[in-house]
Amino acid sequence: MTAGLHLAEDVRVILLSDWDPVGIREDPEARDEYDAYARQIAERLRAGASVDELSRLLLDIETIDMGLTGNTDRAAGAARKLWRIVNS
């Protein structure tokens, strides 16, 4: 399992590369846009969150926190990668 700050950084990479609902992955000025979410997700991963729980969390962030429509396929794909960080 990835520990501490490394886990949050691994999560951050996946959020930017696989999730990125606002399309900022190519903007170096916005690389920290998802950092608060990365910390939240890292905590959930440490607590043993399932892929479904992670997917729902990502969708809630998209729809509730960001006010976007949400993309279930994108959230599910990112959730599977996130889960594998600590479960492979």
Summary of the structure (lengths in Angstrom):
residues: 88
radius of gyration: 11.9
end to end distance: 8.2
largest distance: 32.9
contacts: 240
relative contact order: 0.19
helix: 69%
strand: 0%
